[in-house]
Amino acid sequence: MHDAVAPKPPMDPETLDFLHAVLDAVRRGEAARLAPLLDKGLPPNLRDHKGDSLLMLAAYHGHFDTAEALLRHGADPELANDRGQTPLAGAAFKGDLRMARLLLDHGARVDGTGPDGRTPLMVAAMFNRLDILELLLARGADPAARDAAGMTAWEAALKMGAVEAAQRLGQTPSSQ
């Protein structure tokens, strides 16, 4: 006997259309359209074909009200996509301070990583997102953490030419 998993049957066209409509509503930030669906039981941790959760899409596209509605309905702020990226890392990449604060306030781990070991602080440092960097440090991010390649946030900032972030991290104990 083997533990082979049977392939999932394809979705019927109506369900697939509904899924695409939900994903599009999240990408456009249509919180008012999404909230009633969540109230009726739409899973808040629904994912697209790349593993991006509804919250990841809302965070990445900067839709605060949509992200807030998803979090109120139980969306997991730590749910990573197929590439191991979390909504907080997406907010750090985009430089969305308000979104980063919302995610942290709802349980996102300040030093959460994916398979590459890259923390949100490293992402903020790489892209010179100084306000995000300051928020993450204030919330306890570890500047000495190393990714899978052994690189710290300070080293990542230097490598990417993010001079201000590297300077700020150079002032942090244990950042090198």
C-alpha positions as a Markdown table, in Angstrom:
| # | Residue | x | y | z |
|---|---|---|---|---|
| 1 | Met | 0.0 | 0.0 | 0.0 |
| 2 | His | 1.3 | 3.4 | -0.8 |
| 3 | Asp | 0.3 | 6.9 | 0.3 |
| 4 | Ala | -0.4 | 8.4 | -3.1 |
| 5 | Val | -2.7 | 11.4 | -3.0 |
| 6 | Ala | -5.4 | 11.4 | -5.6 |
| 7 | Pro | -5.4 | 14.5 | -7.8 |
| 8 | Lys | -8.0 | 17.0 | -7.0 |
| 9 | Pro | -10.9 | 17.2 | -9.5 |
| 10 | Pro | -10.9 | 20.5 | -11.5 |
| 11 | Met | -13.2 | 23.2 | -10.2 |
| 12 | Asp | -16.5 | 23.7 | -12.0 |
| 13 | Pro | -16.6 | 26.9 | -14.1 |
| 14 | Glu | -19.0 | 28.7 | -11.7 |
| 15 | Thr | -16.7 | 28.1 | -8.7 |
| 16 | Leu | -13.7 | 29.1 | -10.7 |
| 17 | Asp | -15.4 | 32.3 | -11.8 |
| 18 | Phe | -16.3 | 33.1 | -8.2 |
| 19 | Leu | -12.8 | 32.5 | -7.0 |
| 20 | His | -11.4 | 34.8 | -9.7 |
| 21 | Ala | -14.0 | 37.5 | -8.7 |
| 22 | Val | -12.9 | 37.2 | -5.0 |
| 23 | Leu | -9.2 | 37.4 | -5.9 |
| 24 | Asp | -9.9 | 40.4 | -8.2 |
| 25 | Ala | -11.9 | 42.2 | -5.5 |
| 26 | Val | -9.0 | 41.8 | -3.0 |
| 27 | Arg | -6.5 | 43.0 | -5.6 |
| 28 | Arg | -8.6 | 46.1 | -6.2 |
| 29 | Gly | -9.2 | 46.7 | -2.5 |
| 30 | Glu | -13.0 | 46.2 | -2.5 |
| 31 | Ala | -13.4 | 45.7 | 1.2 |
| 32 | Ala | -17.1 | 46.5 | 1.1 |
| 33 | Arg | -17.6 | 43.7 | -1.4 |
| 34 | Leu | -15.5 | 41.2 | 0.4 |
| 35 | Ala | -16.8 | 41.7 | 4.0 |
| 36 | Pro | -20.2 | 40.2 | 3.4 |
| 37 | Leu | -18.7 | 37.2 | 1.7 |
| 38 | Leu | -16.4 | 36.7 | 4.7 |
| 39 | Asp | -19.5 | 37.1 | 7.0 |
| 40 | Lys | -21.1 | 34.2 | 5.0 |
| 41 | Gly | -18.2 | 31.9 | 5.5 |
| 42 | Leu | -15.7 | 32.6 | 2.7 |
| 43 | Pro | -12.4 | 31.2 | 4.1 |
| 44 | Pro | -10.2 | 34.2 | 4.9 |
| 45 | Asn | -7.0 | 32.1 | 4.2 |
| 46 | Leu | -8.1 | 31.3 | 0.6 |
| 47 | Arg | -5.1 | 31.2 | -1.7 |
| 48 | Asp | -4.5 | 31.7 | -5.4 |
| 49 | His | -2.5 | 29.4 | -7.8 |
| 50 | Lys | 0.8 | 30.9 | -6.5 |
| 51 | Gly | -0.1 | 30.3 | -2.9 |
| 52 | Asp | -0.7 | 34.0 | -2.2 |
| 53 | Ser | -3.4 | 34.3 | 0.4 |
| 54 | Leu | -6.1 | 36.9 | 0.3 |
| 55 | Leu | -4.2 | 38.8 | 3.0 |
| 56 | Met | -0.9 | 38.6 | 1.0 |
| 57 | Leu | -2.7 | 40.1 | -2.0 |
| 58 | Ala | -4.3 | 42.9 | 0.1 |
| 59 | Ala | -1.0 | 43.7 | 1.8 |
| 60 | Tyr | 1.0 | 43.6 | -1.4 |
| 61 | His | -1.4 | 45.9 | -3.2 |
| 62 | Gly | -1.7 | 48.3 | -0.2 |
| 63 | His | -5.4 | 47.8 | 0.6 |
| 64 | Phe | -5.5 | 48.5 | 4.3 |
| 65 | Asp | -9.3 | 48.2 | 4.7 |
| 66 | Thr | -9.3 | 44.9 | 2.9 |
| 67 | Ala | -6.5 | 43.6 | 5.0 |
| 68 | Glu | -8.2 | 44.7 | 8.2 |
| 69 | Ala | -11.4 | 43.0 | 7.2 |
| 70 | Leu | -9.5 | 39.8 | 6.4 |
| 71 | Leu | -7.7 | 39.9 | 9.8 |
| 72 | Arg | -11.0 | 40.6 | 11.6 |
| 73 | His | -12.3 | 37.4 | 10.0 |
| 74 | Gly | -9.4 | 35.3 | 11.1 |
| 75 | Ala | -6.8 | 35.6 | 8.3 |
| 76 | Asp | -3.4 | 34.2 | 9.3 |
| 77 | Pro | -0.9 | 37.1 | 9.1 |
| 78 | Glu | 1.9 | 34.4 | 9.0 |
| 79 | Leu | 0.6 | 32.5 | 6.1 |
| 80 | Ala | 3.4 | 32.4 | 3.5 |
| 81 | Asn | 3.0 | 31.9 | -0.2 |
| 82 | Asp | 4.7 | 29.2 | -2.3 |
| 83 | Arg | 7.9 | 31.2 | -2.3 |
| 84 | Gly | 7.9 | 31.5 | 1.5 |
| 85 | Gln | 7.0 | 35.2 | 1.5 |
| 86 | Thr | 4.8 | 36.5 | 4.3 |
| 87 | Pro | 2.4 | 39.5 | 4.1 |
| 88 | Leu | 4.7 | 41.4 | 6.4 |
| 89 | Ala | 7.6 | 40.9 | 4.0 |
| 90 | Gly | 5.3 | 42.1 | 1.2 |
| 91 | Ala | 4.5 | 45.2 | 3.2 |
| 92 | Ala | 8.2 | 45.8 | 3.9 |
| 93 | Phe | 9.0 | 45.4 | 0.2 |
| 94 | Lys | 6.3 | 47.9 | -0.8 |
| 95 | Gly | 7.3 | 50.3 | 2.0 |
| 96 | Asp | 3.8 | 50.3 | 3.5 |
| 97 | Leu | 4.2 | 51.4 | 7.1 |
| 98 | Arg | 0.6 | 51.4 | 8.0 |
| 99 | Met | 0.1 | 47.9 | 6.6 |
| 100 | Ala | 3.2 | 46.6 | 8.4 |
| 101 | Arg | 1.9 | 48.0 | 11.7 |
| 102 | Leu | -1.5 | 46.4 | 11.1 |
| 103 | Leu | 0.1 | 43.0 | 10.4 |
| 104 | Leu | 2.3 | 43.2 | 13.5 |
| 105 | Asp | -0.6 | 44.3 | 15.6 |
| 106 | His | -2.4 | 41.1 | 14.5 |
| 107 | Gly | 0.3 | 38.7 | 15.2 |
| 108 | Ala | 2.8 | 38.7 | 12.4 |
| 109 | Arg | 6.2 | 37.6 | 13.7 |
| 110 | Val | 8.7 | 40.5 | 13.4 |
| 111 | Asp | 11.4 | 38.0 | 12.6 |
| 112 | Gly | 9.3 | 35.6 | 10.6 |
| 113 | Thr | 11.2 | 34.0 | 7.7 |
| 114 | Gly | 10.6 | 31.8 | 4.7 |
| 115 | Pro | 12.9 | 29.0 | 3.4 |
| 116 | Asp | 15.5 | 31.6 | 2.4 |
| 117 | Gly | 15.8 | 32.8 | 6.0 |
| 118 | Arg | 15.1 | 36.4 | 4.9 |
| 119 | Thr | 13.4 | 38.4 | 7.6 |
| 120 | Pro | 11.1 | 41.5 | 7.0 |
| 121 | Leu | 14.0 | 43.6 | 8.4 |
| 122 | Met | 16.3 | 42.3 | 5.7 |
| 123 | Val | 13.7 | 43.1 | 3.0 |
| 124 | Ala | 13.2 | 46.6 | 4.5 |
| 125 | Ala | 16.9 | 47.1 | 4.6 |
| 126 | Met | 17.5 | 45.9 | 1.0 |
| 127 | Phe | 15.0 | 48.4 | -0.4 |
| 128 | Asn | 15.9 | 51.2 | 1.9 |
| 129 | Arg | 12.5 | 51.3 | 3.6 |
| 130 | Leu | 13.7 | 53.3 | 6.6 |
| 131 | Asp | 10.3 | 53.8 | 8.3 |
| 132 | Ile | 9.6 | 50.1 | 8.1 |
| 133 | Leu | 13.1 | 49.4 | 9.3 |
| 134 | Glu | 12.6 | 51.6 | 12.3 |
| 135 | Leu | 9.2 | 50.0 | 13.1 |
| 136 | Leu | 10.6 | 46.5 | 12.9 |
| 137 | Leu | 13.6 | 47.4 | 15.1 |
| 138 | Ala | 11.2 | 49.0 | 17.6 |
| 139 | Arg | 9.1 | 45.8 | 17.6 |
| 140 | Gly | 12.2 | 43.7 | 18.4 |
| 141 | Ala | 13.5 | 42.6 | 15.0 |
| 142 | Asp | 17.0 | 41.0 | 15.4 |
| 143 | Pro | 19.5 | 42.9 | 13.2 |
| 144 | Ala | 22.0 | 40.1 | 13.7 |
| 145 | Ala | 19.7 | 37.4 | 12.2 |
| 146 | Arg | 21.2 | 35.8 | 9.2 |
| 147 | Asp | 19.5 | 34.4 | 6.1 |
| 148 | Ala | 20.2 | 31.0 | 4.5 |
| 149 | Ala | 23.2 | 32.5 | 2.8 |
| 150 | Gly | 24.6 | 33.9 | 6.1 |
| 151 | Met | 23.8 | 37.5 | 5.3 |
| 152 | Thr | 22.5 | 40.0 | 7.9 |
| 153 | Ala | 20.2 | 42.9 | 7.2 |
| 154 | Trp | 23.2 | 45.3 | 7.2 |
| 155 | Glu | 25.0 | 43.2 | 4.7 |
| 156 | Ala | 21.9 | 42.9 | 2.5 |
| 157 | Ala | 21.5 | 46.7 | 2.6 |
| 158 | Leu | 25.1 | 47.1 | 1.5 |
| 159 | Lys | 24.8 | 44.6 | -1.3 |
| 160 | Met | 21.7 | 46.4 | -2.6 |
| 161 | Gly | 23.2 | 49.8 | -2.4 |
| 162 | Ala | 20.7 | 50.9 | 0.3 |
| 163 | Val | 23.1 | 53.3 | 2.0 |
| 164 | Glu | 20.8 | 54.9 | 4.5 |
| 165 | Ala | 19.5 | 51.6 | 5.7 |
| 166 | Ala | 23.1 | 50.3 | 6.0 |
| 167 | Gln | 24.1 | 53.4 | 8.0 |
| 168 | Arg | 21.1 | 53.0 | 10.3 |
| 169 | Leu | 21.8 | 49.3 | 10.9 |
| 170 | Gly | 25.5 | 50.0 | 11.4 |
| 171 | Gln | 24.4 | 52.0 | 14.5 |
| 172 | Thr | 22.6 | 49.0 | 15.9 |
| 173 | Pro | 24.5 | 46.7 | 18.3 |
| 174 | Ser | 25.1 | 43.2 | 16.8 |
| 175 | Ser | 24.1 | 44.2 | 13.3 |
| 176 | Gln | 27.3 | 43.0 | 11.6 |
